[in-house]
Amino acid sequence: MRLSEFVRKYPEFKPYVDFLSDFLERPPDEIEVYSLEEIERFGCVHNERMLGSALWPDKLFFREMPPSTYVFIHELIHLCKKPEGVPEEMYAYNLVDLVMFCVEKEIKCNPFKLFKLRIEDIERVLERYSISSVEEYYTLVGIVPVGYTLVERDGAAWVAPSEELLRSPDYERKVTEIFVTELVSGIPFYTENSTEARILLDLVLGNHLQR
C-alpha cells in the first residue's frame, strides 16, 4: 500500500509522517509500504533480526504490521533528505526520540540540522544555564561520553576530550555529534523541567533549526 493509505489504516503514525513530510524525498502518496519478506523482490535480503528496512527513495518494509513506533520512524528517516557530512545511521538511530519529542510538544523544526550545529551554537545555549562548555556540561551531569576521558582539575574529576578526539581533523563535527547523541538519547528519561530538557528545547527552538 502507499504510505498515505498506511496512515489512514494506522492513524497513530500520521503525526510522525506529517512532521517529516517536508523532508521526504517523495510525498506520502508516492512511497510504498511492504512486508519485510517482499524486500527480496528488489534484490535485497533480510534476516530474522531485522524489524524493518528502507530503500531510497520511496520504499518501506516492516516485519510486523503495524510496526512499533520506533521502527516506523527509524525507517522513515532513511527516506528523508538530510544535510551531508553525517553518517546515515547516525540520523536514523539518534533522531527517533527527538521526532517523538517534537511531535508530543507540537514543535515544528528541522531535526536534521541538530547535527550541523557549531560548537559555539551549543555553548551559547549552555551559557544561559551558567555552563561554559560542553566539557563542563558533561562534568555537571556526570557522564563521560565516547571520545572523552576523566582528568583531575583543581583536585576534582573533570570530563575532557581524549587526545584522539583533540587530534581529529573533524574535531568540531565530532564534538557536535557526540553532544547531540548524548542529549537526545536521554529524552525518555528527562523530567519536564530538568536542565537537560530545557537545553534541548532551547536548541530545537533556536533559529538554527527552523525549517
Residue frames relative to the residue before (quaternion, step in Angstrom):
aa qw qx qy qz dx dy dz
M 1.0000 0.0000 0.0000 0.0000 0.00 0.00 0.00
R 0.5504 -0.5835 0.4719 0.3659 3.55 -1.27 0.27
L 0.6246 -0.5455 0.3947 0.3957 3.57 -1.18 0.50
S 0.6157 0.5463 -0.3473 0.4492 3.58 1.04 -0.70
E 0.6488 0.4845 -0.3062 0.5006 3.61 1.10 -0.70
F 0.6098 0.5800 -0.3336 0.4248 3.55 1.04 -0.87
V 0.7223 0.4308 -0.2682 0.4699 3.61 0.82 -0.92
R 0.5810 0.5306 -0.3950 0.4743 3.59 1.18 -0.29
K 0.6688 0.4842 -0.2901 0.4838 3.56 1.08 -0.75
Y 0.7803 0.1586 -0.0648 0.6015 3.57 1.07 -0.82
P 0.1338 -0.8639 0.4798 0.0743 3.60 0.44 1.20
E 0.5245 0.6401 -0.4197 0.3730 3.62 1.18 -0.29
F 0.6761 0.4880 -0.2967 0.4656 3.60 1.21 -0.41
K 0.4782 0.7165 -0.4202 0.2853 3.59 1.21 -0.36
P 0.6468 0.5228 -0.3634 0.4198 3.68 0.83 -0.75
Y 0.6695 0.4932 -0.3101 0.4608 3.60 1.05 -0.69
V 0.6169 0.5124 -0.3386 0.4921 3.58 1.10 -0.65
D 0.6436 0.5160 -0.3248 0.4626 3.58 0.94 -0.84
F 0.6564 0.5209 -0.3163 0.4447 3.59 0.93 -0.87
L 0.7716 0.3644 -0.1843 0.4877 3.60 0.92 -0.90
S 0.4398 0.7465 -0.4380 0.2399 3.60 1.22 -0.24
D 0.6232 0.5542 -0.3452 0.4304 3.60 1.06 -0.66
F 0.7425 0.4207 -0.2104 0.4770 3.58 1.16 -0.54
L 0.5013 0.6592 -0.4290 0.3606 3.60 1.24 -0.15
E 0.5137 -0.6439 0.4757 0.3086 3.56 -1.07 0.76
R 0.7701 0.1625 -0.0919 0.6100 3.59 1.16 -0.65
P 0.5253 -0.6156 0.4640 0.3604 3.62 -1.08 0.53
P 0.6866 -0.5199 0.3155 0.3984 3.62 -1.15 0.52
D 0.6875 0.4771 -0.3132 0.4489 3.62 1.01 -0.62
E 0.6708 0.4371 -0.3087 0.5135 3.60 1.32 0.14
I 0.5923 0.5441 -0.3663 0.4679 3.59 1.29 -0.02
E 0.2517 -0.7914 0.5463 0.1089 3.57 -0.83 1.05
V 0.1926 -0.7734 0.5980 0.0849 3.57 -1.05 0.86
Y 0.0333 -0.8104 0.5832 -0.0439 3.56 -0.77 1.13
S 0.5279 -0.5317 0.5198 0.4104 3.52 -1.35 0.09
L 0.6429 -0.5789 0.3414 0.3673 3.56 -1.11 0.71
E 0.6079 0.5808 -0.3623 0.4023 3.60 1.02 -0.71
E 0.6430 0.5549 -0.3248 0.4161 3.58 1.09 -0.63
I 0.4796 0.6871 -0.4410 0.3215 3.60 1.23 -0.19
E 0.5710 0.6081 -0.3778 0.4017 3.59 1.18 -0.52
R 0.5680 0.5963 -0.3773 0.4236 3.58 1.17 -0.51
F 0.7295 0.4056 -0.2190 0.5053 3.57 1.18 -0.56
G 0.6375 -0.5859 0.3093 0.3933 3.56 1.22 0.53
C 0.5999 0.5431 -0.3678 0.4583 3.58 1.21 0.36
V 0.3158 -0.7316 0.5694 0.2019 3.55 -1.24 0.38
H 0.1439 -0.7630 0.6197 0.1150 3.55 -1.28 0.34
N 0.2090 -0.7612 0.5956 0.1486 3.54 -1.25 0.34
E 0.7176 -0.4951 0.2874 0.3967 3.56 -1.28 0.30
R 0.6426 0.5238 -0.3346 0.4481 3.60 1.21 -0.34
M 0.5824 0.5963 -0.3755 0.4052 3.60 1.18 -0.40
L 0.2098 -0.7793 0.5814 0.1028 3.55 -0.93 0.97
G 0.8005 -0.0486 0.0450 0.5957 3.56 1.22 -0.41
S 0.0611 -0.7759 0.6255 0.0549 3.53 -1.31 0.19
A 0.1777 -0.7667 0.6061 0.1150 3.55 -1.29 0.29
L 0.1467 -0.7524 0.6350 0.0950 3.55 -1.10 0.75
W 0.3959 -0.7243 0.5204 0.2187 3.53 -0.63 1.18
P 0.6731 -0.2376 -0.6917 -0.1095 1.51 -1.92 1.63
D 0.8004 0.3707 -0.1125 0.4575 3.59 1.21 -0.18
K 0.6603 0.4912 -0.3268 0.4647 3.62 1.09 0.54
L 0.0815 -0.7743 0.6273 0.0173 3.55 -1.00 0.97
F 0.0996 -0.7885 0.6063 0.0264 3.56 -1.07 0.81
F 0.0111 -0.8055 0.5920 -0.0214 3.59 -0.90 0.93
R 0.4830 -0.6601 0.4943 0.2943 3.55 -1.06 0.83
E 0.7813 0.2195 -0.1139 0.5731 3.57 0.95 -0.88
M 0.1513 -0.7652 0.6191 0.0905 3.53 -1.17 0.67
P 0.4724 -0.3582 -0.7780 0.2080 1.51 -0.93 2.29
P 0.5320 -0.6025 0.4738 0.3597 3.59 -1.21 0.37
S 0.6203 -0.4722 0.4245 0.4604 3.56 -1.28 -0.05
T 0.6378 -0.5231 0.3921 0.4072 3.57 -1.19 0.45
Y 0.6453 0.5367 -0.3265 0.4346 3.58 0.93 -0.90
V 0.6773 0.4833 -0.2976 0.4681 3.59 0.84 -0.97
F 0.6389 0.5385 -0.3343 0.4359 3.58 0.93 -0.84
I 0.6987 0.4592 -0.2854 0.4685 3.59 0.76 -1.01
H 0.6103 0.5642 -0.3504 0.4319 3.60 0.97 -0.84
E 0.7216 0.4326 -0.2615 0.4731 3.59 0.77 -0.99
L 0.6245 0.5348 -0.3502 0.4486 3.60 1.02 -0.69
I 0.5978 0.5634 -0.3576 0.4442 3.59 1.06 -0.70
H 0.6130 0.5618 -0.3516 0.4300 3.60 1.04 -0.69
L 0.7065 0.4467 -0.2651 0.4806 3.61 1.12 -0.52
C 0.5491 0.6174 -0.3870 0.4093 3.57 1.29 0.17
K 0.4678 -0.6177 0.5518 0.3085 3.53 -1.29 0.52
K 0.0312 -0.8206 0.5690 -0.0430 3.56 -0.83 1.01
P 0.5923 -0.5323 0.4417 0.4132 3.59 -1.20 0.37
E 0.4734 -0.6813 0.4834 0.2793 3.55 -1.06 0.76
G 0.6811 0.5281 -0.3549 0.3622 3.52 -1.33 0.22
V 0.6868 0.3794 -0.2728 0.5567 3.58 1.30 0.03
P 0.5238 -0.6455 0.4405 0.3390 3.64 -0.82 0.89
E 0.6006 -0.6142 0.3907 0.3308 3.55 -0.98 0.93
E 0.7081 0.4638 -0.2793 0.4532 3.58 0.82 -0.95
M 0.5540 0.5896 -0.4057 0.4253 3.59 1.16 -0.40
Y 0.6341 0.4946 -0.3241 0.4983 3.55 1.06 -0.71
A 0.7252 0.4818 -0.2686 0.4121 3.57 0.67 -1.14
Y 0.7194 0.4444 -0.2643 0.4637 3.58 0.92 -0.83
N 0.7757 0.4125 -0.1956 0.4359 3.57 0.95 -0.82
L 0.7151 0.4830 -0.2727 0.4254 3.59 1.11 -0.44
V 0.4276 0.7114 -0.4733 0.2950 3.61 1.21 -0.08
D 0.6922 0.4687 -0.2882 0.4670 3.58 0.79 -0.98
L 0.6300 0.5288 -0.3419 0.4544 3.59 1.06 -0.67
V 0.6293 0.5201 -0.3327 0.4720 3.60 0.97 -0.80
M 0.6593 0.4964 -0.3084 0.4731 3.60 0.92 -0.87
F 0.6281 0.5419 -0.3152 0.4609 3.57 1.04 -0.84
C 0.6965 0.4764 -0.2776 0.4593 3.59 0.83 -0.99
V 0.6370 0.5118 -0.3323 0.4711 3.58 1.00 -0.76
E 0.6504 0.5180 -0.3158 0.4570 3.59 0.94 -0.87
K 0.7411 0.3997 -0.2120 0.4960 3.59 1.00 -0.89
E 0.3713 -0.7418 0.4679 0.3048 3.59 1.36 -0.09
I 0.3319 0.7332 -0.5050 0.3119 3.54 0.98 0.96
K 0.1980 -0.7548 0.6142 0.1179 3.57 -0.94 0.91
C 0.2701 0.7474 -0.5702 0.2079 3.59 -0.66 1.06
N 0.4554 -0.6159 0.5460 0.3394 3.54 -1.35 -0.03
P 0.2581 -0.8179 0.4865 0.1664 3.64 -0.05 1.19
F 0.6117 0.5901 -0.3523 0.3918 3.58 1.13 -0.58
K 0.6021 0.5748 -0.3584 0.4227 3.57 1.18 -0.44
L 0.4917 0.6807 -0.4309 0.3306 3.58 1.21 -0.35
F 0.6977 0.4663 -0.2719 0.4710 3.58 1.00 -0.79
K 0.6713 0.4759 -0.3006 0.4822 3.60 1.25 -0.13
L 0.3865 0.7121 -0.4964 0.3117 3.59 1.23 0.21
R 0.4151 -0.6664 0.5541 0.2768 3.55 -1.23 0.51
I 0.6540 -0.5041 0.3771 0.4194 3.55 -1.23 0.43
E 0.6692 0.5084 -0.3157 0.4405 3.60 0.92 -0.85
D 0.5825 0.5577 -0.3758 0.4566 3.62 1.16 -0.54
I 0.6692 0.4946 -0.2860 0.4752 3.55 0.96 -0.93
E 0.7142 0.4638 -0.2737 0.4471 3.57 0.79 -0.98
R 0.5663 0.5698 -0.3910 0.4491 3.59 1.16 -0.43
V 0.6504 0.4810 -0.3073 0.5012 3.59 1.08 -0.70
L 0.6474 0.5298 -0.3272 0.4394 3.59 0.92 -0.86
E 0.6053 0.5817 -0.3517 0.4141 3.59 1.06 -0.71
R 0.5874 0.5766 -0.3702 0.4306 3.61 1.14 -0.54
Y 0.7232 0.3678 -0.2162 0.5431 3.56 1.25 -0.40
S 0.5217 -0.6703 0.3755 0.3709 3.54 1.28 0.52
I 0.4829 0.6019 -0.4623 0.4368 3.55 1.06 0.87
S 0.3078 -0.8271 0.4479 0.1431 3.58 -0.50 1.16
S 0.8165 0.0631 0.0003 0.5738 3.63 1.13 -0.43
V 0.6322 -0.5109 0.3988 0.4246 3.56 -1.28 0.24
E 0.6101 0.5554 -0.3555 0.4393 3.59 1.09 -0.67
E 0.6527 0.4912 -0.3169 0.4820 3.59 1.00 -0.79
Y 0.5988 0.5587 -0.3546 0.4513 3.59 1.04 -0.72
Y 0.6762 0.4857 -0.2994 0.4661 3.59 0.83 -0.98
T 0.6430 0.5278 -0.3223 0.4518 3.57 0.99 -0.84
L 0.6859 0.4986 -0.2867 0.4457 3.59 0.91 -0.91
V 0.7417 0.3905 -0.2399 0.4897 3.60 0.93 -0.83
G 0.4775 -0.7348 0.3901 0.2825 3.57 1.30 -0.04
I 0.5522 0.5686 -0.4365 0.4256 3.59 0.91 0.89
V 0.1824 -0.7423 0.6337 0.1189 3.55 -1.24 0.57
P 0.2089 -0.8221 0.5152 0.1233 3.61 0.01 1.24
V 0.6477 -0.4498 0.4281 0.4414 3.53 -1.35 0.17
G 0.7552 0.3391 -0.2648 0.4945 3.57 -0.88 0.95
Y 0.7085 0.3766 -0.2385 0.5472 3.56 1.31 -0.12
T 0.1547 -0.7748 0.6069 0.0865 3.53 -1.31 0.30
L 0.4776 -0.6401 0.5081 0.3225 3.57 -1.28 0.18
V 0.0230 -0.7706 0.6369 0.0022 3.56 -1.00 0.90
E 0.4549 -0.6591 0.5123 0.3101 3.57 -1.22 0.36
R 0.0597 0.7810 -0.6174 0.0728 3.55 -0.89 0.97
D 0.8347 -0.0670 -0.0140 0.5465 3.57 -0.64 1.17
G 0.7206 -0.4774 0.2406 0.4415 3.54 0.97 0.91
A 0.6892 0.4191 -0.2776 0.5219 3.58 1.29 0.21
A 0.5327 -0.6098 0.4784 0.3399 3.56 -1.23 0.48
W 0.0452 -0.8005 0.5965 -0.0369 3.57 -0.90 0.98
V 0.3902 -0.7064 0.5369 0.2458 3.58 -0.96 0.81
A 0.0390 0.8032 -0.5888 0.0815 3.57 -0.82 1.05
P 0.5965 -0.5578 0.4193 0.3966 3.61 -1.17 0.48
S 0.4795 -0.6437 0.5106 0.3082 3.55 -1.10 0.71
E 0.6491 -0.5022 0.3875 0.4199 3.57 -1.25 0.32
E 0.6295 0.5435 -0.3365 0.4417 3.57 0.99 -0.78
L 0.6640 0.4913 -0.3054 0.4738 3.58 0.95 -0.86
L 0.6522 0.5256 -0.3161 0.4455 3.58 0.93 -0.85
R 0.7028 0.4603 -0.2653 0.4731 3.58 1.06 -0.72
S 0.4942 0.6871 -0.4261 0.3195 3.57 1.22 -0.28
P 0.4551 -0.6829 0.4950 0.2856 3.61 -0.92 0.85
D 0.7090 0.3794 -0.2373 0.5449 3.58 1.28 -0.38
Y 0.0838 0.8607 -0.4995 0.0519 3.56 1.12 0.71
E 0.7056 0.4664 -0.2941 0.4451 3.61 0.68 -1.02
R 0.6489 0.5144 -0.3296 0.4534 3.59 0.90 -0.86
K 0.6842 0.4892 -0.2955 0.4531 3.58 0.90 -0.90
V 0.6151 0.5357 -0.3513 0.4595 3.59 1.02 -0.75
T 0.6589 0.5001 -0.3043 0.4725 3.58 0.95 -0.87
E 0.6639 0.5123 -0.3098 0.4481 3.59 0.86 -0.94
I 0.6579 0.5011 -0.3100 0.4690 3.58 0.95 -0.87
F 0.6664 0.5082 -0.3089 0.4497 3.58 0.89 -0.93
V 0.6733 0.4923 -0.2997 0.4632 3.58 0.83 -0.97
T 0.6442 0.5280 -0.3229 0.4494 3.59 0.92 -0.89
E 0.6766 0.4872 -0.2929 0.4681 3.57 0.90 -0.92
L 0.6753 0.5060 -0.3003 0.4447 3.59 0.91 -0.91
V 0.7092 0.4592 -0.2676 0.4633 3.57 0.85 -0.98
S 0.6351 0.5548 -0.3454 0.4117 3.60 0.97 -0.75
G 0.6767 0.5025 -0.2952 0.4499 3.58 1.18 -0.45
I 0.3741 0.7733 -0.4613 0.2216 3.60 1.25 -0.17
P 0.6898 0.4866 -0.3293 0.4231 3.66 0.74 -0.84
F 0.7327 0.4399 -0.2263 0.4673 3.59 1.19 -0.45
Y 0.5351 0.6396 -0.4138 0.3652 3.61 1.23 -0.18
T 0.3646 -0.6674 0.5948 0.2606 3.53 -1.17 0.62
E 0.7351 -0.4733 0.2638 0.4075 3.55 -1.25 0.51
N 0.8195 0.2217 -0.0945 0.5199 3.61 0.83 -0.93
S 0.3009 0.7533 -0.5317 0.2434 3.57 1.11 0.53
T 0.6268 -0.5458 0.3948 0.3916 3.56 -1.18 0.54
E 0.6421 0.5322 -0.3289 0.4431 3.59 0.96 -0.84
A 0.6661 0.4977 -0.3086 0.4619 3.59 0.92 -0.88
R 0.6690 0.4917 -0.3074 0.4649 3.60 0.97 -0.77
I 0.6123 0.5245 -0.3446 0.4809 3.59 1.08 -0.68
L 0.6421 0.5187 -0.3185 0.4661 3.58 0.94 -0.88
L 0.6612 0.5030 -0.3125 0.4607 3.59 0.88 -0.89
D 0.6448 0.5223 -0.3239 0.4545 3.59 0.95 -0.84
L 0.6654 0.4921 -0.3074 0.4697 3.58 0.96 -0.83
V 0.6832 0.4972 -0.2881 0.4505 3.58 0.89 -0.95
L 0.7325 0.4231 -0.2380 0.4773 3.58 0.98 -0.85
G 0.4952 0.6747 -0.4235 0.3467 3.59 1.25 -0.14
N 0.6868 -0.5163 0.3352 0.3866 3.55 -1.25 0.46
H 0.6145 0.5942 -0.3540 0.3795 3.58 1.06 -0.66
L 0.7430 0.3939 -0.2267 0.4913 3.61 1.16 -0.48
Q 0.3795 0.7224 -0.5030 0.2850 3.58 1.17 0.28
R 0.5702 -0.6209 0.4235 0.3318 3.55 -1.13 0.74
